[in-house]
Structure formats: C-alpha cells, structure tokens
Amino acid sequence: MQPTILIIDDNEDDTLITKVALSKTGRDFRMEVALSGEAGLALVRREKTPPKLILLDLKMPRMDGIEVLRKIRDDESLSSIPVVMVTNSNLESDEQEAVKAGADIFLRKATDLDQFKKDIERILDCWIDTNAPHR
Amino acid sequence: MRYEKEYIRKDGTHVPIELLVHVVKDAEEKQLYYYSFLTDITERKRAEEALRAQAELLSLAHDAIIVRGMGDKITFWNRGAEETYGWTQDEARGRVAHDLLKTRFPKPLLELSAEVAEKESWEGELIHTRKDGREIVVDSRWAVQRDMSGHQVGVLEINRDITDRKKAEADVLTLSEGMAARNLELESSNKDMESFIYSISHDLRAPIRTMAGFAKIIKEDYAGKLDAQGQDYLGRILKGSAKSTRLIDDLLRLSKISRQEIDRIGVNLSNKASKIVEELRETNHERNVEVVVQEGLTASADPRLIEIALTNLLGNAWKFTSKTENAWIEFASTQQCGKTVYHVRDNGAGFDTTYAEKMFLPFHRLHSESEFEGTGIGLTIVERIIHRHGGQVYAEGEVGKGATIYFTLG
C-alpha cells in the first residue's frame, strides 16, 4: 500500500510546487491536496488508512493551521500522524506557536526551488522512509 | 503738620530738623496753642543724601533705578526709569511706586514686605505697566537702606526690562515642544513605514515564490521543448525572479534589524570575526585569502546585530577580492581622539570615492551585477546596525586598490 502524503494549503500555486518537489524526490507515495482546513480534516477522517504525513500550511483563511493541528491532536485516531507546519512567514513567534500546538516540524517555504527540494527530502527521510518512531 | 527745615545752632552750624506741629483748639474751634516736636534728622538726611548721591551716579545706567522712601513714595527716579516706564522724573517723584507702576507682585505685598524686612533685600520678577499702558516684565532687585540708628530710610530698587528675554524664552519653549511633538510624529510615522515595508515584503513573497518556482520547474522539465530563443527568455525570467526573491529577503532582513531590540553586552569582536572568516573559507575552499584579525578587540554591543554587521563587512571584503591575486583582508582598530575606530580593509576592487556616501543607500551599488553579485543592501544593514549602537560608519576606497570601511560603536 502506497503511503499517502496530505497537503493542506489554501494557495493552489504552492500546493502545485510542493507536489512537483515531492515527485522529484523519486520516492514512492500518493499525494492528496486539500485547499482548506475544513476540507483537509474531512478528507483525513474519510480515508480508511490515515495519511503517513501531513504538510499543513500555517496561515489559511477561516480555519488556520493551528486550529487544524489541534483538532488532529485531539482526535485519537489521528493524533499520531506526523504534521509538518509549513509557512511563508519568517517570524519566530509563529514557529513557537506551531511547536506548542503540536507540530513535529516547522518548515519555511524556501523561495529557491532547489532549497525547497532539499528541505522536503530531509523531511521524508525522517517520517516516511526510516519509519523512525515519532511520537 | 510736618515740615522739614534747617535751623541754625548757637555755634553757627546748620542742622536739618523735622518739625511736627499740632494745633490744639477749644470747643469753638478757637486756636489755643501749638504742640511742636522737633527732631534732629541730620542722620536721616545724610542717609537720604548718600542714597541719592549713589543713585545719581547710576543715572547713567539703562536700568531703571528707583528709590522709595516713606510710604513707598518715589524719591529718586533715574533716566533709565524714565526710559523704561515713560514717566518723567517730575511725574514720578512723590508718587507711590506700586500705584504708579500698577505693580503685579508674585506674592501678596504683605508677605513680600515681611521677606524684605527680614532679609534686607529682595529679588524677583514683577509686572509693571508703563505710562503708555503697555505691560512689561522686569527683573527687580531691592536693597533696604537704613540710617545710622537703624531706621529704614528707603528702598533702592533696580529694575531691568526683561520682556523680550521672557518672550524669547517662551518662543524657545514653544519651539522645543513643537520639535518634541514632531519627533514623536516622525517616530510614529517611521514605525508605520517599517510595518508597511514589512507587510508588503511579506505579502510579495508568495507570488514571487510562484514565479520563481514554476520558472525553475519549466527549466528543469520543459527546456527541451523550447528553441534557443525561448530558453533565453526563460533564463531571463529565472534571473529576474531570483533577483526579486533576494530583494524581498533583503528588505525583510533590513526591516527586522530596525525592529529588533538592542541588547548590549561585552562582545569579543576578534572571536566573532575569526569565526566568520572560517565559515567563508569553508564555503569557498578554492579561495586563498590572507586574513588578519587583530587580537583582543572587544566592545559593548548587541552580539547578534554586531555579528550581522561583521558578516556583511567581511563578506563584502571577501567578495570584492575574488578577482584579486594575493587577496588580503584586515580587521583591526585604531584610537582616534580617544575613540576606538574599527575597520575592515581589503585590497580588492575598491570603489570610486566620489560615490562613497551612495554606497550606504538601500539597493545602491557601485558595481554592476556582472562584475560582482549583490543587491546593495549589505552596507545599508551595516549602517543601520552601527547607528543603532550610536556609532558612525564611513568608507574610503580607490578603484583597483581596495576599500576600507571604518566604524565606531557609540
């Protein structure tokens, strides 16, 4: 069974770039995209097998990343999924808030594609391929 | 009735006397007899004369010099008083001083008189009204004059018109209050500007990332489908978006510096510089640059900010010596007029000193992108950091010979 990576981000261009960066790693997984916090949660709950990894955007209208993260952590069936909080911001306060809410890792969306690809690879190394215990 | 007269003694000398005469009348108003009291007022007259003589000397002064005798009546009024108040000597003599001048005292007259009686003098500001009705502020000094037996003979009053000075002082106060208000306005407006720049830069990041990201993806995956011209255009898009990215990142870095709290502690500048140089060497193995860092350079500074400043300065020196054989960089200090002046010197490309000041302006460069890469924000950041430390920064250079950036930490 292919592991699924779920991308939750309201910016469609960014979801596309993330998908391309992920595909270019050449690893084996399925990708799913949700363009809002609500849609993302609905998707996660619908699936029989939960995603192996969630790339969650911090700043989204209405339900933002922090709220989605809290709902995931509060749900027993979902709380063990590793969540990467992704963002465009460079404020330290955002990073602290994300970690406090339960993000496993905080990733800044690098503008340089090569750098972003490297960052994605490192994350996959941690959470997908090595099956390292994360909670 | 009271008279001042001069009697002649048996020995022929003259003596000034005060003659006090009471008439005693009967019930029908018929004069019965007189009571006479004679007082030798020689001493009193002498003291009065002395006072007047002194005052006469001072009639040359521009200050108003007034002598007040019994009942505060004016007995002396100099030229200066005539000029200051408009009343002539004849008009003023005999009048009660504070009536004539409509004096406004800073304290009730009774209190003031008590003070004067105690201290024999007084100094303060009064408001007087001139003959023409105009009010003036005077700096007034009083000195009590007594005769040999200790009786108060009069008060010597010297007044100086300070209306203009007071007005000037008030103007200066208004001006400086106005400036303080303007400063607050400017500070607030600066803060607004900074927030504005910050949020714009931040908001621009997403679309710039989109452009840069997809241009790169096209280059990687679809370049083969483009002819030479198409590939050239694509290359330009890529360079442009990469440049926009750097500009935005630099703007955000710059605005972060300005907003950051400054926390000064003792910092070892030599250590910081050496570490920065090591990192430069590590990322550029192929380069062979001689770097001299003076030992023991310390200063009171914000460690993070000063590291950013040194990184920029040393990074610049490293960059601009990239085309120089036997590249050499120095970080040292000298003492100038009791102040420590640090400098980063290199023997690289240098610059035309005519444009020395422009170098510090944001996004201003003295070299083109093809000569040396960069957005022109490095020195702006350095300047802002140094200024936040209360220091100064300036540059010297010569094309082809090298450059030196000097700075102090306030």
Interface residues (C-beta under 8 A of the other chain):
Chain A: N11 D13 D14 L16 I17 V20 K24 N88 S89 N90 K109 T111 D112 L113 D114 F116
Chain B: H202 R205 A206 I208 R209 T210 A212 G213 F214 K216 I217 E220 A242 T245 I248 D249 L252 K256
